[in-house]
Amino acid sequence: GQAGGIGGLASMLAWARRGHVVRLGTRSLSSTAALKDTLAAMIPGKQAAWKQMKTDHGHKVIDKVTLDQALGGARSVKCMVWETSLLDAEEGIRFRGYTIPELQKLLPTFSGVVEDEPMPEGLLWLLLTGEIPTKAQVDMVTKDLAARATLPAHVEPLLRSLPKDMHPMTQLSIGVLALQTESLFAKAYHDGVPKAKYWEYVYEDSMNLIARLPAVAAIIYRCKYHDGVVGKTDPSLDYSANFNRMLGFTDPAFDELMRLYITIHSDHEGGNASAHATHLVGSTLSDPYLSLSGGFNALAGPLHGLANQEVLGWILDLQKTFKERGKEVNNETIKEFAWETLNSGKVIPGYGHAVLRKTDPRYTCQREFALKHLPDSELFKIVETIYQVVPGVLTEHGKTKNPYPNVDSHSGVLLQHYNFTQHDYYTVLFGVGRAFGVLSQLFWDRALGLPLERPKSVTPEWIQDFFKKNPDGI
């Protein structure tokens, strides 16, 4: 695959071209090599590549910062390095250099049918190693995660004791923190493990966390919305299907959706709030449990992961309003409702993105899933009509740089179709997927010895004084 960011495969190859020996992970091992062995083989070459890159280019400027960026949430400032994915404003996300359509063709599927959706276990291998795995390697990851999935004895009683009216994302964060008693990294650090071995324990914690998240999430779901009975898993099924069984869903088509959902929500480079929060907390050498809980707390915000439930709420409100008014769903009526929303001072949720300036490819692949599996769904037809109309309305409105749909614009409708109707739980599903990406990066943070993150802040008075002395800036 192509390099997913600075210090990726391209840097390693450049290092190799200078006469150094680099082992490139799966290409230097058999097609049935275990994931941890593959990573162990990659680390020396990656460390050498990073060291050489820093030696060659460490003093060079790669970006400049305007006051607008400093005041505006550090928007687009290039001040992080992220191994696992890169977001382009025009073409969208690439996971380790691969687009979503490419991964849908290249990553192994559960059924073996190429047209089916990729297994998240395969994406996990890719995010960690940069290599497309074989089906045998993916099956090993599935078995490894299943073997790690048992929760510590105290976690389930704690989750069952939480108030039913507590938001499921709050419960998820609590659940992850409760798992922290089992952190191998925290224990190893306390015992004085050498820095060169940090990655081994972060790897074990990260795999355990990913393995146990479905059980935590399922307990939350079944206790909050149903009878508290968690479905049994099946050793013949994969990660996504077993998550569905614990939640109480058995439709194979919904299994396919869950595979797609986890895959496309896994990573979106490092600057988004949940990824950055996980990386920031991890840079203090907090263990993966503490770090991921921090990321989930960011994901729970209305401007981040909570947006998916807001989108579906707007669509359902549209549907209800049209039925009450006796209106059909067509371009003109959707356009009228969109302007009604904007003129009331509200935004149209699910449209626009901090980085993207085209339709989010994560939206596109969900649209294709809907066209294949639920072309006659009433809600899908509404979403499709919104897609035809709203970009034009927002362009005319003139207050957004990106009038196109993002990932949140479609996901809720797909879940609703399969009778997953608990909207305030949707962000938990997002969280299960996001863990794959941020924990893969956290592994490389420790393997490469990345330092404590500590940007510089200034006061408003400092800014005023600076521009008195430097009217045109630097």
Secondary structure, 3 states (H helix, E strand, C coil): CCCCCCCCHHHHHHHHHCCCCCCCHHHHCCCCCCHHHHHHHHHHHHHHHHHHHHHHHCCCCCCCCCHHHHHCCCCCCCCCCCCCEEEECCCEEEECCECHHHHHHHCCECCCCCCCCECHHHHHHHHHHCCCCCHHHHHHHHHHHHHCCCCCCCHHHHHHHCCCCCCHHHHHHHHHHHHHHHCHHHHHHHCCCCHHHHHHHHHHHHHHHHHHHHHHHHHHHHHHHCCCCCCCCCCCCCHHHHHHHHHCCCCHHHHHHHHHHHHHCCCCCCCCHHHHHHHHHHHCCCCHHHHHHHHHHHHCCCCCCCHHHHHHHHHHHHHHHHHHHCCCCCHHHHHHHHHHHHHCCCCCCCECCCCCCCCCHHHHHHHHHHHHHCCCCHHHHHHHHHHHHHHHHHHHHCCCCCCCECCHHHHHHHHHHCCCCCHHHHHHHHHHHHHHHHHHHHHHHHHCCCCCCCCCCCCHHHHHHHHHHCCCCC
